[in-house]
Structure formats: C-alpha cells, structure tokens
Amino acid sequence: MSNVRILVIVEYAEQQLKTSTVSTIEAARQLKEHIGGAIDIVALVSGKNTDTITKAVAALPDISHVIQADHPALQDNLAEPLAAVVCSICTAEAYQAILAPATTFGKNILPRIAAMLDVAQISDVIKIMDAKTFVRPTYAGNIVTTVRSLDTIQVITVRSTHFTKNIDTKSREKFAEIVAWPTDKLPNFSHLPVASFIERKETKTERPDLATASIVVAGGRGLGSPEQFSALMTALADKLGAAIGASRAAVDAGFAPNDAQVGQTGKVVAPKLYIAVGISGAIQHLAGMKDSKVVVAINKDPSAPIFQVSNYGLVGDLFEILPNFLNKLEQFSKK
Ligand code: FAD
C-alpha cells in the first residue's frame, strides 16, 4: 500500500452492496484525483460472514485493498464497535480521509469516529473542490456552503445522488487485495454502557429502492386518506415501475410508512422523473427532491410552492387528474 490512503466504509445489506457504497467510492476517486500522487483507496467491510460482500467489493474499480473485519461483535454494525475498528485502522496507518454515505448507516457511525479522532465531520458533501475543500447544503438546501477542512484527517459523509456512477466490474483484470483485520484488536465492550442490537425491521418491497429509483411518485396530504393514497399511488407506481415516496404530512397522517418520507428529515432522491401529487412543496420537502431531473406536480392550488420547482404543473383536483392520467397510461401501454 502507498503511504497515503482514503478509507471508504462499505454499506451493504443481506449480502448485497448498497448503491450508496458505489457512490462513496466514486467520491473517494474524485478526492484522490484532487490530492494527486500515489494514494490508495481502501474499503472496509465490517460484519460477520463477510466473505461474499468482501469479494464483491474487491471486484469494484478504483479500490486497491479491502480490509475485512469479520467478528461476531461487528455482526450488526453498531456504531460503537465499528467506530473502534475504524479508529484503530486510521491511527495505525496514514489515512487522509474517511468516507461513508450520508445514509442512516453513515450518519450513525461517522460522528462518533470524528469525535474519537477529535476532528470536525464534513457532512453531506455534494462536490469536492480540492483535497480539503468541499461543497455541502445547509438550511435544508437553501444555502450551499463551501467549507475548507483544517484537520489532518477528513471525516466525510457523501450525498450519494451527487456521485452516481455506472460500475463495470468486468473492467478489472486483477481484483483488489483482501487484508484480514486482526479481530483480536477489537476492544472489549462488556464493561461499557454501549447499545445492544435488539431487532431490525425492514420493509420488503418488489418496487425499486426509493433512494435510487429512476422514477418516484410521491403523495401528500392532498390524497386525503390512507385508502386513497394506497389506491392511487400504488396504481400510478405500478404503471410506471416507480418507487413510492410521501411528504411528512402524509407519513404523519398514516397514509404511508416512515421510510417513504422524502425531504430534509427523510430520504434525499434525485430521480429522472418525480411526480408530486397533492404535495404543497414546503421547503423541507423540496430539500429532498429538488435535484430531480424532471418534476411534475399535481395540485389544485396554483400558488403552491411545488410549482416553482416543477417542469410540468397540472392545476386541478388530483381525484380527477390521476384517474384520467392512469387511463391514458393504460391506453398507451396497450398500443
Ligand atoms: P400540505 O402542506 O398540507 O399540502 C397539501 C397539498 O395538497 C396542498 O398544496 C393542497 O393544495 C393540495 N391538495 C389538497 N387536496 C387536493 C386535491 N384534491 N387535488 C390536488 N391537490 C390537492 N416535510 C416533508 O415532506 N419531508 C420532510 O423531510 C420534512 N421535514 C421537516 C422537518 C422539519 C424540522 C419541519 C419543521 C418540517 C418538516 N416537514 C417535512 C414538514 C413540511 O414543513 C410540510 O409540513 C409538509 O411537507 C407538508 O406536506 P404536504 O405537502 O403533503 O401537506
């Protein structure tokens, strides 16, 4: 390995790499170009029974080494043991930066690592200007800030939608080298009041993943009831092969599950097409979808703020517009 390294913390679930990991590696590649010189991008796979995922990471371009930290205590990737692993890696060797996706996974771990290393975290990076200068949104995306880190090591979460890349795993002739992390280095947590894993409840769906779907249809309070939300939004999503999102008001009213929320305190999406139905377009909602390529809004209020970020706006009653639209899609699909 070279003397200077960038560490990427790998996010995965059920033996599948998350696309957020691919984006984080792309951000690491851009950072490496800015730093210049001989720099290795090292990926950390932590967990239990990690052979499959480690091999999948070793096949990705731009990675020079994969550190495999396989230990029962890392099984659920709780912040405490994972942060301890990362800190032991980064204090033993020279790392210039630690990157993780700005997902719940990354947001759970990186602040702890930053605190343990006594450096500032740079959150939700959307652009890398140079080796130590980064662009990130603040105030729900109302302000875009350029920040320069004065720390010796940068701890960075990456907004995945800004570092998308199609990966060609066949482009590698030789896979990255896999290095086993000496798990006897893992601190003993039994004497500490740390969190323990109880249960994971994940929504299983046949639909595309909301965070990475190329089409998202999102419903708001205007849909009026859980039944109407389900009937109309499901029909629309089925026709378009889309993921279903929701405003916070729709989630709070029980129209849609929590993990469907788009916005400042929900998911950040940037699909090719975003259809907002009965959503007013509050600033906190826009923070999660305004980078969508094409936005279509259906709202009966012509002054609704959602129209300010829409490419196409349909002013009218969604209960008339949507069934008509679904009929048209039906006719179109039969042609
Ligand atoms: P409303 O604002 O009530 O809008 C409903 C819209 O439906 C209206 O524009 C109305 O004209 C239209 N409508 C009603 N009936 C019809 C009809 N029949 N046909 C057509 N149109 C119709 N919100 C988020 O979405 N995501 C977040 O992550 C988020 N985070 C927040 C964080 C904080 C700290 C705070 C304070 C707020 C947050 N919010 C968030 C809430 C946000 O401020 C809004 O309250 C919320 O987005 C409103 O949701 P809505 O547009 O569905 O509802």
Residues whose N, C-alpha, C, O or C-beta is under 5 A from the ligand:
A	BS01	FAD	G220 R221 G222 A246 S247 R248 A249 A250 V262 G263 Q264 T265 G266 G278 I279 S280 G281 A282 Q284 H285 I298 N299 K300 D301 A304 G316 D317 L318 F319
